[in-house]
Amino acid sequence: MPERTTPSLWWQLTPAQRTMLRRLHMEGPLPMPDHSEMRTVRSLVRRGLLRTRDRGRDRASEPGCWFLTARAARLVQQAEGAVTPAREEAVS
């Protein structure tokens, strides 16, 4: 049975983790994170939200070292869709 991604997981992430997930969702695979970003990368890997390149894949077809997992992609999509107009007004 597939694991269900709950919106509450998004709110458990730190702002840096959320920013990195959004960035990867928009820009694609992360080539090599800065030294300051490695702590965030490791924490997302532990949560099962990032993965490294699969060994069997061709490097030319997918440049980059770090990729979103399917779970992370669903989480970002849910979070982007969960922003309500009232929440947007509160942020502005």
PyMOL CGO cylinders between C-alpha atoms (Angstrom):
from pymol import cmd
from pymol.cgo import CYLINDER

trace = [
    CYLINDER, 0.00, 0.00, 0.00, 1.54, 3.36, -0.98, 0.3, 1, 1, 1, 1, 1, 1,
    CYLINDER, 1.54, 3.36, -0.98, 2.45, 5.73, 1.79, 0.3, 1, 1, 1, 1, 1, 1,
    CYLINDER, 2.45, 5.73, 1.79, 0.11, 8.68, 1.99, 0.3, 1, 1, 1, 1, 1, 1,
    CYLINDER, 0.11, 8.68, 1.99, 1.70, 12.10, 2.15, 0.3, 1, 1, 1, 1, 1, 1,
    CYLINDER, 1.70, 12.10, 2.15, -0.08, 14.33, 4.58, 0.3, 1, 1, 1, 1, 1, 1,
    CYLINDER, -0.08, 14.33, 4.58, -0.03, 18.12, 4.45, 0.3, 1, 1, 1, 1, 1, 1,
    CYLINDER, -0.03, 18.12, 4.45, 1.16, 18.14, 8.06, 0.3, 1, 1, 1, 1, 1, 1,
    CYLINDER, 1.16, 18.14, 8.06, 4.53, 16.75, 6.91, 0.3, 1, 1, 1, 1, 1, 1,
    CYLINDER, 4.53, 16.75, 6.91, 5.08, 19.97, 4.96, 0.3, 1, 1, 1, 1, 1, 1,
    CYLINDER, 5.08, 19.97, 4.96, 4.65, 22.04, 8.12, 0.3, 1, 1, 1, 1, 1, 1,
    CYLINDER, 4.65, 22.04, 8.12, 7.13, 19.82, 9.99, 0.3, 1, 1, 1, 1, 1, 1,
    CYLINDER, 7.13, 19.82, 9.99, 9.89, 20.87, 7.57, 0.3, 1, 1, 1, 1, 1, 1,
    CYLINDER, 9.89, 20.87, 7.57, 12.12, 23.83, 8.27, 0.3, 1, 1, 1, 1, 1, 1,
    CYLINDER, 12.12, 23.83, 8.27, 11.93, 26.89, 5.99, 0.3, 1, 1, 1, 1, 1, 1,
    CYLINDER, 11.93, 26.89, 5.99, 15.29, 25.90, 4.43, 0.3, 1, 1, 1, 1, 1, 1,
    CYLINDER, 15.29, 25.90, 4.43, 13.99, 22.39, 3.68, 0.3, 1, 1, 1, 1, 1, 1,
    CYLINDER, 13.99, 22.39, 3.68, 10.80, 23.77, 2.11, 0.3, 1, 1, 1, 1, 1, 1,
    CYLINDER, 10.80, 23.77, 2.11, 12.80, 26.23, 0.02, 0.3, 1, 1, 1, 1, 1, 1,
    CYLINDER, 12.80, 26.23, 0.02, 15.10, 23.49, -1.25, 0.3, 1, 1, 1, 1, 1, 1,
    CYLINDER, 15.10, 23.49, -1.25, 12.18, 21.21, -2.16, 0.3, 1, 1, 1, 1, 1, 1,
    CYLINDER, 12.18, 21.21, -2.16, 10.45, 24.04, -4.03, 0.3, 1, 1, 1, 1, 1, 1,
    CYLINDER, 10.45, 24.04, -4.03, 13.71, 24.88, -5.81, 0.3, 1, 1, 1, 1, 1, 1,
    CYLINDER, 13.71, 24.88, -5.81, 14.24, 21.28, -6.90, 0.3, 1, 1, 1, 1, 1, 1,
    CYLINDER, 14.24, 21.28, -6.90, 10.63, 21.04, -8.00, 0.3, 1, 1, 1, 1, 1, 1,
    CYLINDER, 10.63, 21.04, -8.00, 10.97, 24.16, -10.18, 0.3, 1, 1, 1, 1, 1, 1,
    CYLINDER, 10.97, 24.16, -10.18, 14.56, 23.84, -11.44, 0.3, 1, 1, 1, 1, 1, 1,
    CYLINDER, 14.56, 23.84, -11.44, 15.01, 20.07, -11.59, 0.3, 1, 1, 1, 1, 1, 1,
    CYLINDER, 15.01, 20.07, -11.59, 17.93, 18.02, -10.21, 0.3, 1, 1, 1, 1, 1, 1,
    CYLINDER, 17.93, 18.02, -10.21, 20.47, 19.76, -8.01, 0.3, 1, 1, 1, 1, 1, 1,
    CYLINDER, 20.47, 19.76, -8.01, 23.97, 19.44, -9.54, 0.3, 1, 1, 1, 1, 1, 1,
    CYLINDER, 23.97, 19.44, -9.54, 26.05, 19.88, -6.40, 0.3, 1, 1, 1, 1, 1, 1,
    CYLINDER, 26.05, 19.88, -6.40, 24.79, 21.72, -3.34, 0.3, 1, 1, 1, 1, 1, 1,
    CYLINDER, 24.79, 21.72, -3.34, 26.89, 24.34, -1.61, 0.3, 1, 1, 1, 1, 1, 1,
    CYLINDER, 26.89, 24.34, -1.61, 28.69, 23.30, 1.54, 0.3, 1, 1, 1, 1, 1, 1,
    CYLINDER, 28.69, 23.30, 1.54, 26.13, 25.26, 3.57, 0.3, 1, 1, 1, 1, 1, 1,
    CYLINDER, 26.13, 25.26, 3.57, 23.25, 23.32, 1.93, 0.3, 1, 1, 1, 1, 1, 1,
    CYLINDER, 23.25, 23.32, 1.93, 24.56, 19.82, 2.68, 0.3, 1, 1, 1, 1, 1, 1,
    CYLINDER, 24.56, 19.82, 2.68, 22.96, 19.72, 6.13, 0.3, 1, 1, 1, 1, 1, 1,
    CYLINDER, 22.96, 19.72, 6.13, 19.56, 20.38, 4.53, 0.3, 1, 1, 1, 1, 1, 1,
    CYLINDER, 19.56, 20.38, 4.53, 20.23, 17.78, 1.83, 0.3, 1, 1, 1, 1, 1, 1,
    CYLINDER, 20.23, 17.78, 1.83, 21.14, 15.13, 4.41, 0.3, 1, 1, 1, 1, 1, 1,
    CYLINDER, 21.14, 15.13, 4.41, 18.02, 15.85, 6.47, 0.3, 1, 1, 1, 1, 1, 1,
    CYLINDER, 18.02, 15.85, 6.47, 15.80, 15.55, 3.38, 0.3, 1, 1, 1, 1, 1, 1,
    CYLINDER, 15.80, 15.55, 3.38, 17.48, 12.27, 2.42, 0.3, 1, 1, 1, 1, 1, 1,
    CYLINDER, 17.48, 12.27, 2.42, 16.76, 10.90, 5.92, 0.3, 1, 1, 1, 1, 1, 1,
    CYLINDER, 16.76, 10.90, 5.92, 13.09, 11.87, 5.51, 0.3, 1, 1, 1, 1, 1, 1,
    CYLINDER, 13.09, 11.87, 5.51, 12.96, 10.08, 2.16, 0.3, 1, 1, 1, 1, 1, 1,
    CYLINDER, 12.96, 10.08, 2.16, 12.35, 13.27, 0.18, 0.3, 1, 1, 1, 1, 1, 1,
    CYLINDER, 12.35, 13.27, 0.18, 15.62, 13.34, -1.81, 0.3, 1, 1, 1, 1, 1, 1,
    CYLINDER, 15.62, 13.34, -1.81, 17.59, 10.62, -3.54, 0.3, 1, 1, 1, 1, 1, 1,
    CYLINDER, 17.59, 10.62, -3.54, 20.85, 10.38, -5.41, 0.3, 1, 1, 1, 1, 1, 1,
    CYLINDER, 20.85, 10.38, -5.41, 21.19, 9.30, -9.02, 0.3, 1, 1, 1, 1, 1, 1,
    CYLINDER, 21.19, 9.30, -9.02, 20.30, 5.67, -9.72, 0.3, 1, 1, 1, 1, 1, 1,
    CYLINDER, 20.30, 5.67, -9.72, 23.44, 3.74, -10.66, 0.3, 1, 1, 1, 1, 1, 1,
    CYLINDER, 23.44, 3.74, -10.66, 21.90, 2.24, -13.77, 0.3, 1, 1, 1, 1, 1, 1,
    CYLINDER, 21.90, 2.24, -13.77, 20.86, 5.56, -15.32, 0.3, 1, 1, 1, 1, 1, 1,
    CYLINDER, 20.86, 5.56, -15.32, 22.81, 7.38, -17.99, 0.3, 1, 1, 1, 1, 1, 1,
    CYLINDER, 22.81, 7.38, -17.99, 24.47, 10.52, -16.61, 0.3, 1, 1, 1, 1, 1, 1,
    CYLINDER, 24.47, 10.52, -16.61, 23.92, 12.45, -19.85, 0.3, 1, 1, 1, 1, 1, 1,
    CYLINDER, 23.92, 12.45, -19.85, 20.15, 11.94, -19.80, 0.3, 1, 1, 1, 1, 1, 1,
    CYLINDER, 20.15, 11.94, -19.80, 19.66, 13.37, -16.29, 0.3, 1, 1, 1, 1, 1, 1,
    CYLINDER, 19.66, 13.37, -16.29, 22.37, 15.81, -15.24, 0.3, 1, 1, 1, 1, 1, 1,
    CYLINDER, 22.37, 15.81, -15.24, 22.53, 16.43, -11.52, 0.3, 1, 1, 1, 1, 1, 1,
    CYLINDER, 22.53, 16.43, -11.52, 23.26, 14.57, -8.32, 0.3, 1, 1, 1, 1, 1, 1,
    CYLINDER, 23.26, 14.57, -8.32, 20.18, 15.06, -6.13, 0.3, 1, 1, 1, 1, 1, 1,
    CYLINDER, 20.18, 15.06, -6.13, 16.60, 14.37, -7.20, 0.3, 1, 1, 1, 1, 1, 1,
    CYLINDER, 16.60, 14.37, -7.20, 13.16, 14.68, -5.62, 0.3, 1, 1, 1, 1, 1, 1,
    CYLINDER, 13.16, 14.68, -5.62, 11.49, 11.41, -4.75, 0.3, 1, 1, 1, 1, 1, 1,
    CYLINDER, 11.49, 11.41, -4.75, 7.91, 10.82, -5.88, 0.3, 1, 1, 1, 1, 1, 1,
    CYLINDER, 7.91, 10.82, -5.88, 6.82, 11.43, -2.30, 0.3, 1, 1, 1, 1, 1, 1,
    CYLINDER, 6.82, 11.43, -2.30, 8.51, 14.84, -2.27, 0.3, 1, 1, 1, 1, 1, 1,
    CYLINDER, 8.51, 14.84, -2.27, 7.00, 15.82, -5.62, 0.3, 1, 1, 1, 1, 1, 1,
    CYLINDER, 7.00, 15.82, -5.62, 3.51, 14.99, -4.30, 0.3, 1, 1, 1, 1, 1, 1,
    CYLINDER, 3.51, 14.99, -4.30, 4.23, 16.90, -1.09, 0.3, 1, 1, 1, 1, 1, 1,
    CYLINDER, 4.23, 16.90, -1.09, 5.30, 20.06, -2.95, 0.3, 1, 1, 1, 1, 1, 1,
    CYLINDER, 5.30, 20.06, -2.95, 2.30, 19.86, -5.28, 0.3, 1, 1, 1, 1, 1, 1,
    CYLINDER, 2.30, 19.86, -5.28, -0.06, 19.45, -2.31, 0.3, 1, 1, 1, 1, 1, 1,
    CYLINDER, -0.06, 19.45, -2.31, 1.58, 22.35, -0.49, 0.3, 1, 1, 1, 1, 1, 1,
    CYLINDER, 1.58, 22.35, -0.49, 1.36, 24.61, -3.54, 0.3, 1, 1, 1, 1, 1, 1,
    CYLINDER, 1.36, 24.61, -3.54, -2.32, 23.72, -3.92, 0.3, 1, 1, 1, 1, 1, 1,
    CYLINDER, -2.32, 23.72, -3.92, -3.05, 24.08, -0.19, 0.3, 1, 1, 1, 1, 1, 1,
    CYLINDER, -3.05, 24.08, -0.19, -2.26, 27.81, -0.08, 0.3, 1, 1, 1, 1, 1, 1,
    CYLINDER, -2.26, 27.81, -0.08, -5.60, 29.49, 0.50, 0.3, 1, 1, 1, 1, 1, 1,
    CYLINDER, -5.60, 29.49, 0.50, -6.41, 33.12, -0.36, 0.3, 1, 1, 1, 1, 1, 1,
    CYLINDER, -6.41, 33.12, -0.36, -6.76, 33.93, 3.36, 0.3, 1, 1, 1, 1, 1, 1,
    CYLINDER, -6.76, 33.93, 3.36, -3.24, 32.62, 4.00, 0.3, 1, 1, 1, 1, 1, 1,
    CYLINDER, -3.24, 32.62, 4.00, -1.89, 34.62, 1.04, 0.3, 1, 1, 1, 1, 1, 1,
    CYLINDER, -1.89, 34.62, 1.04, -3.46, 37.81, 2.43, 0.3, 1, 1, 1, 1, 1, 1,
    CYLINDER, -3.46, 37.81, 2.43, -1.90, 37.16, 5.84, 0.3, 1, 1, 1, 1, 1, 1,
    CYLINDER, -1.90, 37.16, 5.84, 1.53, 36.82, 4.24, 0.3, 1, 1, 1, 1, 1, 1,
    CYLINDER, 1.53, 36.82, 4.24, 1.22, 40.03, 2.20, 0.3, 1, 1, 1, 1, 1, 1,
]
cmd.load_cgo(trace, "trace")
